[in-house]
Amino acid sequence: MDQSTRQRYELWLTSPAIDQVTRRELEAIEGDEKEIEDRFFQELTFGTGGLRGILGAGTNRMNVYMVRKAAQGLADYILQHGEAAARRGVVIAHDCRRMSREFCLEAACVLAANHITAYIFDDLRPTPQLSFAVRNKGAIAGIVVTASHNPPEYNGFKVYWEDGAQVSTAIADAITTAIQAIDGFEAVKVMPEVEARQSGRLKELDASMDEAYLEAVLSQSLRQDAVQQVADTFKVVYTPLHGTGAKLVPEALKRAGFRRVLVEPSQAVPDPDFSTVKSPNPEEKAAFELAIRLAEKEGADLIIGTDPDGDRVGALVKDREGNYVVLTGNQTGALLVDYIIRTRRERDMLPANSLVVKTIVTSEMGAVIAKAQGASMENTLTGFKYIGDRIKHYETTGEKQFLFGYEESYGYLSGTYARDKDAVVAALLIAEMAAVYALEGLSLYEGLLRLYDTYGYYMEDLVSITLKGKEGMEKIDAIMSRFRQNPPVSLGGTSVTEVEDYENMAGFPAANVIKMILGEAGWVALRPSGTEPKLKIYAGVCTGSLEASRQQLETWMAAMNQLVE
């Protein structure tokens, strides 16, 4: 353990600013050099996604002290923009995780102490509603306390700017600088909650914000006539996986005309332990076990699940044998691209300059569909804030009109009322799309097969390698450096025709991503996760059949695993 790590530990252990419960937690690890190093070798990095980490005492953990410091850094940055910016205030939302409400109030009390009004919700709300509320209130910034689908021991602190999108790299860097300038616990200002409320600097948002948000979501509906035609027979099972979606997804579906929406009861209860699932991740079929049981019992046509903070959504549909299968984020995205553009074109609602945006590790199928249907497609780096940036850019220039944005990790946004992925609107559009297919006598699965027959058999894969702690970070850095300096010339017998290094890729901000183009219709990408201790390997291909695509992906992934190891 180096001296600076030991010094940080000793400072926390002896500081009068530290509460007794935290001090006892730190005393319990005295002598455990590895544990002390893991908790104090660094401060949680405030990146473009804010803070995220394991709950606990220490600078490399999520706790009230790190949240207060981040809130003070944000306050200092806002105050650099003058009194007018401070008067606009900051909206704060939170999910159901451990300490989420406490962190929300701590951040609000720091802002209040800095003469910045904090607007909070009375209870948990979806992340996209925070994005909407920032814009609706004309606030200077927003905060969401969440760790999305991470395990129960995690929490996080995400910061949004006035446009409703997560802060840009430049703003994140400026906030980081402000945080790093804070010298000691005493430099953080905190106002007692009672005083903050009495002063009018801590205000609760009322039900009108829910109504305004739901109105914006429902404005994206395209075929409520189809919903009405199947409303008495079409069944949807929905699970919020113990999270924030329970607040508004069923209501949005009901208002859109769906009459037979069944909410999985045990998972409709907020639960910071996510006790009914191994992981509250709608990408994984295991998370839908209880929803599938309910769907099988009720003969449901569609299963929808949202992650704990309500910004990502997964769907399960019946295959030709009647079994429920999980649609990948890429598959759902391709279906939605086709549905939205085709429906708008058929109803004379498609602008001539329509734009769809996806990320560089998302399937090319959506791009091919968009082009064929009369819309343009652009790529961004991974992270929905980059999609939000394209919305902002084209709102300014008027050159293109944003319709839809999505990423392979189950995030979708239709419209511009928010600037983050929105599981509420995505759940609505997925259900509506399924209702339209049902009128044709097709399931969404059969609709997907029809798209494959038309556009090609696209298939993608993702492998995540978990490498925890300081050693894990060093291994990930070493792997990325090795691929960057000496990329393979072939992979599984397929030539690498081009290497795209996004640390210096023209037209993109610098990012630690390497993408290798394979042959005419394939690619593999390496990217460290920005929110978890993982190295992610993505791959995509298009061949003449699903089986050929599957075999090609298996070959490439096996070769990548050997190279990484």
C-alpha positions as CSV (number, residue, x, y, z in Angstrom):
1,M,0.0,0.0,0.0
2,D,1.4,3.4,-0.9
3,Q,1.7,6.3,1.5
4,S,-1.1,8.4,0.0
5,T,-3.6,5.5,0.3
6,R,-2.7,5.1,4.0
7,Q,-3.0,8.8,4.6
8,R,-6.5,8.9,3.1
9,Y,-7.5,6.0,5.3
10,E,-6.0,7.7,8.4
11,L,-7.7,11.0,7.6
12,W,-11.1,9.4,7.4
13,L,-10.5,7.3,10.5
14,T,-9.6,10.4,12.7
15,S,-11.6,13.2,11.2
16,P,-14.3,14.7,13.5
17,A,-16.5,15.1,10.4
18,I,-16.9,11.3,10.1
19,D,-19.9,9.8,11.9
20,Q,-19.5,7.0,14.4
21,V,-21.1,4.3,12.2
22,T,-18.6,5.0,9.4
23,R,-15.7,5.2,11.8
24,R,-16.6,1.7,13.2
25,E,-16.7,0.3,9.6
26,L,-13.2,1.7,9.0
27,E,-11.9,0.4,12.3
28,A,-13.1,-3.1,11.4
29,I,-10.8,-3.2,8.4
30,E,-7.7,-2.0,10.3
31,G,-4.8,-4.4,9.4
32,D,-6.5,-5.6,6.2
33,E,-4.1,-4.0,3.7
34,K,-5.9,-5.2,0.6
35,E,-9.3,-3.9,1.7
36,I,-7.9,-0.6,2.8
37,E,-6.1,-0.2,-0.6
38,D,-9.3,-1.1,-2.5
39,R,-11.3,1.5,-0.6
40,F,-8.8,4.3,-0.6
41,F,-6.3,3.9,-3.5
42,Q,-8.3,6.5,-5.5
43,E,-11.4,8.7,-5.3
44,L,-14.4,7.5,-7.2
45,T,-13.9,9.0,-10.6
46,F,-16.4,11.6,-11.7
47,G,-16.7,10.7,-15.3
48,T,-19.2,11.6,-18.0
49,G,-21.7,9.3,-16.2
50,G,-21.0,10.9,-12.8
51,L,-20.1,8.6,-9.9
52,R,-20.9,4.9,-9.5
53,G,-19.5,2.4,-7.0
54,I,-20.0,0.0,-4.2
55,L,-21.7,1.4,-1.0
56,G,-19.4,1.7,1.9
57,A,-16.8,3.9,3.7
58,G,-13.9,5.2,1.8
59,T,-13.0,7.5,-1.1
60,N,-13.4,4.6,-3.6
61,R,-16.9,3.9,-2.3
62,M,-20.4,5.5,-2.5
63,N,-21.3,7.2,0.8
64,V,-22.8,10.5,2.1
65,Y,-19.3,12.1,2.1
66,M,-18.6,11.4,-1.5
67,V,-22.1,12.4,-2.5
68,R,-21.8,15.7,-0.6
69,K,-18.4,16.4,-2.2
70,A,-19.8,15.7,-5.7
71,A,-22.8,17.9,-5.0
72,Q,-20.5,20.7,-3.7
73,G,-18.4,20.4,-6.9
74,L,-21.5,20.7,-9.0
75,A,-22.7,23.7,-7.0
76,D,-19.3,25.4,-7.4
77,Y,-19.5,24.8,-11.1
78,I,-23.0,26.2,-11.3
79,L,-22.1,29.3,-9.3
80,Q,-19.3,30.0,-11.9
81,H,-22.2,30.7,-14.3
82,G,-23.6,33.4,-12.1
83,E,-26.7,34.1,-9.9
84,A,-29.1,33.6,-12.8
85,A,-27.9,30.0,-13.3
86,A,-28.2,29.3,-9.6
87,R,-31.8,30.6,-9.5
88,R,-32.8,28.1,-12.1
89,G,-32.2,25.3,-9.7
90,V,-31.4,21.6,-10.0
91,V,-33.9,18.7,-10.2
92,I,-33.0,15.5,-8.4
93,A,-34.5,12.0,-8.8
94,H,-33.7,8.7,-7.3
95,D,-34.4,5.0,-7.6
96,C,-35.2,2.2,-5.1
97,R,-31.6,1.4,-4.1
98,R,-30.0,1.4,-0.7
99,M,-29.3,5.0,0.4
100,S,-30.9,6.4,-2.8
101,R,-33.4,8.6,-0.9
102,E,-30.7,9.6,1.6
103,F,-28.2,10.6,-1.1
104,C,-31.0,12.6,-2.9
105,L,-31.6,14.6,0.3
106,E,-27.9,15.0,1.0
107,A,-27.3,16.4,-2.5
108,A,-30.3,18.7,-2.1
109,C,-29.1,20.0,1.2
110,V,-25.7,20.8,-0.2
111,L,-27.2,22.7,-3.1
112,A,-29.5,24.6,-0.7
113,A,-26.5,25.6,1.4
114,N,-25.0,27.0,-1.7
115,H,-28.1,29.1,-2.5
116,I,-29.2,26.8,-5.3
117,T,-32.8,25.6,-5.2
118,A,-33.2,21.8,-5.3
119,Y,-36.4,20.3,-6.8
120,I,-37.0,16.7,-5.6
121,F,-39.8,14.1,-6.3
122,D,-41.8,12.8,-3.4
123,D,-40.6,9.2,-4.2
124,L,-38.7,7.2,-6.7
125,R,-39.1,8.2,-10.4
126,P,-37.6,6.9,-13.7
127,T,-34.4,8.4,-14.9
128,P,-35.9,9.7,-18.2
129,Q,-38.5,11.7,-16.2
130,L,-35.6,13.5,-14.6
131,S,-34.3,14.4,-18.0
132,F,-37.8,15.6,-19.0
133,A,-38.2,17.6,-15.7
134,V,-34.9,19.4,-16.1
135,R,-36.2,20.7,-19.5
136,N,-39.7,21.3,-18.2
137,K,-38.5,23.4,-15.2
138,G,-35.8,25.2,-17.1
139,A,-33.4,24.0,-14.5
140,I,-29.6,24.5,-15.0
141,A,-28.9,20.8,-14.1
142,G,-30.2,17.5,-12.8
143,I,-29.1,14.6,-10.7
144,V,-30.2,11.0,-10.6
145,V,-29.2,8.8,-7.7
146,T,-29.0,5.3,-9.3
147,A,-26.7,2.5,-10.3
148,S,-29.1,1.3,-13.1
149,H,-29.0,-2.6,-13.2
150,N,-25.8,-3.0,-11.2
151,P,-25.9,-5.5,-8.2
152,P,-27.6,-4.4,-5.0
153,E,-24.3,-3.3,-3.3
154,Y,-23.9,-0.4,-5.9
155,N,-25.2,3.1,-6.1
156,G,-24.4,6.1,-8.2
157,F,-24.8,9.9,-8.8
158,K,-25.4,10.9,-12.4
159,V,-25.4,14.6,-13.5
160,Y,-27.4,16.1,-16.3
161,W,-27.1,19.6,-17.8
162,E,-29.8,22.1,-18.8
163,D,-30.6,20.4,-22.2
164,G,-31.7,17.3,-20.2
165,A,-28.8,15.1,-21.4
166,Q,-26.0,13.8,-19.2
167,V,-23.2,16.2,-18.9
168,S,-20.7,16.4,-21.8
169,T,-17.1,15.4,-21.4
170,A,-16.1,19.1,-21.2
171,I,-18.6,19.8,-18.4
172,A,-17.8,16.6,-16.6
173,D,-14.1,17.6,-16.6
174,A,-15.0,21.1,-15.3
175,I,-17.0,19.5,-12.5
176,T,-14.2,17.1,-11.7
177,T,-11.8,20.1,-11.4
178,A,-14.3,21.7,-9.0
179,I,-14.5,18.6,-6.9
180,Q,-10.7,18.2,-6.8
181,A,-10.4,21.7,-5.6
182,I,-12.4,20.9,-2.5
183,D,-10.0,20.7,0.4
184,G,-11.3,18.6,3.2
185,F,-14.7,17.8,4.7
186,E,-15.1,21.3,6.1
187,A,-15.1,22.8,2.6
188,V,-18.4,21.1,1.9
189,K,-21.5,23.2,2.8
190,V,-24.6,21.3,4.1
191,M,-27.9,22.9,5.3
192,P,-30.1,20.8,7.6
193,E,-33.1,19.4,5.7
194,V,-35.7,21.2,7.8
195,E,-34.0,24.6,7.3
196,A,-33.6,23.9,3.5
197,R,-37.4,23.2,3.3
198,Q,-38.3,26.3,5.3
199,S,-36.0,28.5,3.3
200,G,-37.7,27.4,0.1
201,R,-34.5,26.1,-1.4
202,L,-35.7,22.5,-1.2
203,K,-39.0,22.0,-3.0
204,E,-41.0,18.9,-3.9
205,L,-42.5,18.5,-7.3
206,D,-46.2,17.7,-7.4
207,A,-48.3,15.4,-9.6
208,S,-48.4,17.9,-12.4
209,M,-44.9,16.8,-13.4
210,D,-46.1,13.2,-13.8
211,E,-49.0,14.4,-15.9
212,A,-46.7,16.5,-18.2
213,Y,-44.3,13.7,-18.6
214,L,-47.0,11.1,-19.4
215,E,-48.5,13.5,-22.0
216,A,-45.1,13.8,-23.7
217,V,-44.7,10.0,-23.7
218,L,-48.1,9.4,-25.2
219,S,-47.5,12.0,-27.9
220,Q,-45.1,9.4,-29.4
221,S,-47.9,6.9,-30.0
222,L,-48.5,6.2,-33.7
223,R,-51.3,3.6,-33.8
224,Q,-53.8,3.9,-30.9
225,D,-56.4,2.8,-33.5
226,A,-54.7,-0.6,-33.7
227,V,-54.5,-0.8,-29.9
228,Q,-58.2,-0.2,-29.6
229,Q,-58.9,-3.0,-32.1
230,V,-57.1,-5.6,-30.0
231,A,-57.5,-4.1,-26.6
232,D,-59.9,-6.8,-25.4
233,T,-57.8,-9.8,-26.4
234,F,-54.1,-8.6,-26.4
235,K,-52.4,-9.4,-23.1
236,V,-49.2,-7.7,-21.8
237,V,-47.3,-8.9,-18.7
238,Y,-45.1,-6.2,-17.3
239,T,-42.4,-6.4,-14.6
240,P,-40.6,-3.4,-13.2
241,L,-38.0,-5.7,-11.6
242,H,-38.6,-3.9,-8.2
243,G,-37.8,-0.5,-9.7
244,T,-39.1,2.9,-10.8
245,G,-41.0,1.7,-13.9
246,A,-43.9,0.6,-11.6
247,K,-44.8,4.2,-11.2
248,L,-45.6,5.1,-14.8
249,V,-45.3,2.2,-17.3
250,P,-48.6,0.6,-16.4
251,E,-50.3,4.0,-16.5
252,A,-48.8,4.9,-19.9
253,L,-50.0,1.6,-21.3
254,K,-53.5,2.1,-19.8
255,R,-53.8,5.6,-21.2
256,A,-52.7,4.3,-24.6
257,G,-55.7,1.9,-24.6
258,F,-54.2,-1.4,-23.4
259,R,-56.9,-2.9,-21.2
260,R,-55.2,-6.2,-20.3
261,V,-51.9,-5.3,-18.6
262,L,-50.8,-7.7,-15.9
263,V,-48.1,-6.5,-13.5
264,E,-46.0,-9.2,-11.9
265,P,-47.0,-8.5,-8.3
266,S,-44.0,-9.5,-6.3
267,Q,-41.7,-7.4,-8.5
268,A,-43.9,-4.4,-8.4
269,V,-42.7,-3.7,-4.9
270,P,-39.6,-1.5,-4.6
271,D,-36.8,-3.7,-3.2
272,P,-33.2,-2.5,-2.9
273,D,-32.1,-6.1,-2.6
274,F,-33.8,-7.2,-5.8
275,S,-34.6,-10.3,-3.9
276,T,-36.6,-12.2,-6.6
277,V,-33.8,-12.0,-9.2
278,K,-30.1,-12.7,-9.4
279,S,-29.7,-9.5,-11.4
280,P,-32.3,-6.8,-12.2
281,N,-31.1,-6.7,-15.8
282,P,-33.8,-6.8,-18.6
283,E,-31.1,-8.1,-20.9
284,E,-31.1,-11.5,-19.1
285,K,-33.9,-14.0,-19.4
286,A,-33.4,-15.2,-15.8
287,A,-34.7,-11.8,-14.6
288,F,-38.1,-12.6,-16.3
289,E,-38.6,-16.0,-14.6
290,L,-41.6,-14.8,-12.6
291,A,-43.0,-12.8,-15.4
292,I,-42.8,-15.8,-17.8
293,R,-44.7,-17.9,-15.2
294,L,-47.5,-15.3,-15.1
295,A,-47.5,-15.0,-18.9
296,E,-47.8,-18.7,-19.4
297,K,-50.6,-18.9,-16.9
298,E,-52.5,-16.0,-18.6
299,G,-51.6,-16.7,-22.2
300,A,-49.9,-13.3,-22.6
301,D,-48.9,-12.1,-26.1
302,L,-46.0,-10.0,-24.8
303,I,-43.7,-9.7,-21.8
304,I,-42.0,-6.3,-21.0
305,G,-39.5,-5.6,-18.2
306,T,-37.7,-2.4,-17.2
307,D,-34.5,-2.0,-15.2
308,P,-34.5,-0.4,-11.7
309,D,-34.2,3.2,-12.9
310,G,-36.6,2.9,-15.7
311,D,-34.4,3.8,-18.7
312,R,-33.9,0.4,-20.3
313,V,-36.5,-2.1,-21.4
314,G,-36.4,-5.8,-22.5
315,A,-39.1,-7.7,-24.3
316,L,-40.0,-11.4,-24.6
317,V,-42.2,-12.7,-27.4
318,K,-43.5,-16.1,-28.5
319,D,-41.6,-18.0,-31.1
320,R,-43.3,-20.3,-33.6
321,E,-43.3,-23.1,-31.0
322,G,-45.1,-20.9,-28.5
323,N,-42.1,-20.4,-26.2
324,Y,-41.1,-17.0,-24.8
325,V,-37.8,-15.8,-26.2
326,V,-35.9,-12.7,-25.3
327,L,-35.4,-10.1,-28.1
328,T,-31.9,-8.6,-28.0
329,G,-31.5,-4.9,-27.8
330,N,-30.4,-4.9,-31.4
331,Q,-33.4,-6.9,-32.5
332,T,-35.9,-4.7,-30.7
333,G,-34.1,-1.6,-32.0
334,A,-34.4,-2.9,-35.6
335,L,-38.1,-3.6,-35.2
336,L,-38.7,-0.2,-33.8
337,V,-36.7,1.6,-36.5
338,D,-38.8,-0.2,-39.1
339,Y,-42.1,0.4,-37.3
340,I,-41.6,4.1,-36.5
341,I,-40.4,5.1,-40.0
342,R,-42.7,2.8,-42.0
343,T,-45.8,4.0,-40.0
344,R,-44.9,7.6,-40.2
345,R,-44.3,7.3,-44.0
346,E,-47.6,5.5,-44.5
347,R,-49.4,8.2,-42.6
348,D,-47.6,11.1,-44.3
349,M,-45.9,12.0,-41.0
350,L,-42.3,11.3,-42.1
351,P,-40.1,14.4,-42.4
352,A,-37.9,14.5,-45.5
353,N,-34.8,15.0,-43.3
354,S,-35.6,12.3,-40.7
355,L,-32.8,11.0,-38.6
356,V,-32.2,7.9,-36.6
357,V,-29.1,7.7,-34.3
358,K,-27.4,4.6,-32.9
359,T,-24.0,3.8,-31.3
360,I,-20.9,2.3,-32.9
361,V,-21.4,-1.1,-31.2
362,T,-25.0,-1.4,-32.2
363,S,-26.1,-3.6,-35.1
364,E,-25.9,-2.3,-38.6
365,M,-29.4,-3.8,-39.3
366,G,-31.2,-0.6,-38.1
367,A,-29.0,1.5,-40.4
368,V,-29.9,-0.6,-43.5
369,I,-33.6,-0.5,-42.6
370,A,-33.6,3.3,-42.0
371,K,-31.9,4.0,-45.3
372,A,-34.4,1.7,-47.2
373,Q,-37.3,3.4,-45.5
374,G,-36.2,6.9,-46.3
375,A,-34.3,8.1,-43.2
376,S,-30.7,8.8,-42.5
377,M,-28.6,7.1,-39.8
378,E,-25.7,8.4,-37.7
379,N,-23.4,6.6,-35.3
380,T,-22.2,7.9,-32.0
381,L,-20.0,6.7,-29.2
382,T,-21.5,4.4,-26.6
383,G,-23.6,6.3,-24.1
384,F,-26.9,8.0,-24.6
385,K,-25.5,11.4,-23.9
386,Y,-23.9,11.3,-27.3
387,I,-27.3,10.6,-28.9
388,G,-28.7,13.6,-26.9
389,D,-25.9,15.7,-28.3
390,R,-26.9,14.9,-31.8
391,I,-30.5,15.9,-31.0
392,K,-29.2,19.2,-29.6
393,H,-27.0,19.8,-32.6
394,Y,-29.7,19.3,-35.2
395,E,-32.3,21.3,-33.2
396,T,-29.8,24.2,-33.6
397,T,-29.0,23.7,-37.3
398,G,-32.4,22.4,-38.5
399,E,-30.5,20.3,-41.0
400,K,-32.2,17.0,-39.8
401,Q,-35.1,16.0,-37.6
402,F,-34.5,13.4,-35.0
403,L,-37.0,10.6,-34.8
404,F,-35.5,7.8,-32.8
405,G,-32.2,6.9,-31.1
406,Y,-31.1,3.6,-29.6
407,E,-28.2,1.4,-28.4
408,E,-27.7,-2.3,-28.2
409,S,-27.9,-2.2,-24.4
410,Y,-31.7,-2.0,-24.5
411,G,-31.9,1.8,-24.4
412,Y,-34.4,3.7,-26.8
413,L,-35.8,7.2,-27.2
414,S,-38.6,8.3,-29.5
415,G,-39.0,12.1,-29.8
416,T,-37.1,14.9,-28.2
417,Y,-39.0,15.6,-25.0
418,A,-36.2,13.9,-23.0
419,R,-32.5,13.5,-23.8
420,D,-31.9,10.1,-22.3
421,K,-33.1,6.6,-23.1
422,D,-36.7,6.1,-21.9
423,A,-38.1,2.7,-21.0
424,V,-41.6,4.2,-20.5
425,V,-41.9,5.4,-24.1
426,A,-40.1,2.3,-25.4
427,A,-42.5,0.0,-23.5
428,L,-45.4,1.8,-25.0
429,L,-44.1,1.6,-28.5
430,I,-43.1,-2.0,-28.2
431,A,-46.6,-3.0,-27.0
432,E,-48.2,-0.8,-29.7
433,M,-46.0,-2.4,-32.4
434,A,-46.9,-5.9,-31.2
435,A,-50.6,-4.9,-31.4
436,V,-50.1,-3.8,-35.0
437,Y,-48.4,-7.1,-35.9
438,A,-51.2,-9.0,-34.1
439,L,-53.7,-7.4,-36.4
440,E,-51.8,-9.0,-39.3
441,G,-51.8,-12.3,-37.5
442,L,-48.1,-12.1,-36.6
443,S,-46.1,-12.1,-33.4
444,L,-43.1,-9.7,-33.0
445,Y,-40.9,-12.8,-33.5
446,E,-42.5,-13.4,-36.9
447,G,-42.1,-9.7,-37.7
448,L,-38.4,-10.0,-36.9
449,L,-38.0,-13.0,-39.2
450,R,-39.7,-11.0,-41.9
451,L,-37.2,-8.2,-41.5
452,Y,-34.3,-10.8,-41.7
453,D,-35.7,-12.1,-44.9
454,T,-35.9,-8.6,-46.3
455,Y,-32.7,-7.0,-45.1
456,G,-30.3,-9.9,-44.2
457,Y,-29.5,-12.1,-41.3
458,Y,-27.8,-9.8,-38.8
459,M,-26.6,-11.2,-35.6
460,E,-24.6,-9.8,-32.7
461,D,-22.9,-11.0,-29.6
462,L,-21.5,-9.4,-26.4
463,V,-19.1,-11.0,-23.8
464,S,-18.2,-9.1,-20.6
465,I,-15.1,-10.0,-18.7
466,T,-15.2,-8.9,-15.1
467,L,-11.8,-7.7,-13.7
468,K,-12.3,-6.1,-10.3
469,G,-10.2,-3.7,-8.2
470,K,-6.9,-2.0,-8.9
471,E,-5.4,-5.1,-10.5
472,G,-8.4,-5.5,-12.7
473,M,-8.2,-1.9,-13.9
474,E,-4.5,-2.5,-14.7
475,K,-5.3,-5.7,-16.7
476,I,-8.0,-3.9,-18.7
477,D,-5.6,-1.1,-19.5
478,A,-2.9,-3.6,-20.6
479,I,-5.3,-5.5,-22.9
480,M,-6.5,-2.3,-24.6
481,S,-2.9,-1.1,-25.0
482,R,-1.9,-4.4,-26.5
483,F,-4.7,-4.4,-29.1
484,R,-4.0,-0.7,-29.8
485,Q,-0.3,-1.2,-30.5
486,N,-0.5,-4.6,-32.1
487,P,-4.0,-5.3,-33.5
488,P,-4.5,-8.8,-35.1
489,V,-4.3,-9.1,-38.9
490,S,-7.0,-11.7,-38.9
491,L,-9.5,-13.2,-36.6
492,G,-10.8,-16.8,-36.8
493,G,-9.6,-17.0,-40.4
494,T,-11.2,-13.6,-41.5
495,S,-9.0,-10.8,-42.4
496,V,-9.1,-7.6,-40.4
497,T,-9.6,-5.0,-43.2
498,E,-9.6,-1.9,-41.0
499,V,-8.9,-0.9,-37.4
500,E,-10.9,2.0,-36.0
501,D,-9.2,3.5,-32.8
502,Y,-11.6,5.9,-31.2
503,E,-8.9,7.5,-29.2
504,N,-8.2,9.5,-32.3
505,M,-11.1,8.8,-34.7
506,A,-12.1,11.7,-36.9
507,G,-15.6,13.0,-36.2
508,F,-15.8,11.5,-32.7
509,P,-14.7,12.6,-29.2
510,A,-11.7,10.6,-27.9
511,A,-12.8,7.3,-26.4
512,N,-11.2,4.1,-25.2
513,V,-12.7,1.9,-27.9
514,I,-11.1,-0.2,-30.6
515,K,-13.2,-1.6,-33.5
516,M,-11.9,-4.1,-36.0
517,I,-13.7,-4.4,-39.4
518,L,-13.8,-8.0,-40.6
519,G,-14.4,-8.9,-44.2
520,E,-17.4,-7.2,-45.9
521,A,-20.1,-7.4,-43.2
522,G,-18.5,-8.1,-39.9
523,W,-16.8,-6.3,-37.0
524,V,-15.5,-6.8,-33.4
525,A,-15.0,-4.1,-30.8
526,L,-13.3,-3.8,-27.5
527,R,-14.4,-1.3,-24.9
528,P,-14.0,-1.0,-21.1
529,S,-17.3,-0.4,-19.3
530,G,-17.7,3.1,-18.0
531,T,-19.9,1.9,-15.0
532,E,-18.6,-1.6,-14.0
533,P,-15.2,-3.3,-13.7
534,K,-15.6,-5.0,-17.0
535,L,-14.0,-5.3,-20.4
536,K,-16.7,-5.7,-23.1
537,I,-16.2,-7.5,-26.4
538,Y,-18.9,-6.8,-29.0
539,A,-19.3,-8.5,-32.4
540,G,-21.7,-8.3,-35.3
541,V,-22.1,-10.0,-38.7
542,C,-24.6,-10.4,-41.6
543,T,-24.7,-13.6,-43.7
544,G,-27.1,-15.5,-45.8
545,S,-28.7,-17.3,-42.8
546,L,-29.1,-17.1,-39.1
547,E,-27.2,-20.3,-38.6
548,A,-24.2,-19.1,-40.6
549,S,-24.2,-15.8,-38.7
550,R,-24.3,-17.7,-35.4
551,Q,-21.4,-19.9,-36.4
552,Q,-19.3,-16.9,-37.6
553,L,-19.8,-15.1,-34.3
554,E,-18.8,-18.1,-32.3
555,T,-15.6,-18.4,-34.3
556,W,-14.7,-14.7,-33.9
557,M,-15.5,-14.7,-30.2
558,A,-13.5,-17.8,-29.5
559,A,-10.5,-16.2,-31.3
560,M,-11.0,-13.0,-29.3
561,N,-11.1,-14.8,-26.0
562,Q,-7.8,-16.5,-26.8
563,L,-6.2,-13.1,-27.7
564,V,-7.5,-11.4,-24.6
565,E,-6.4,-14.2,-22.3
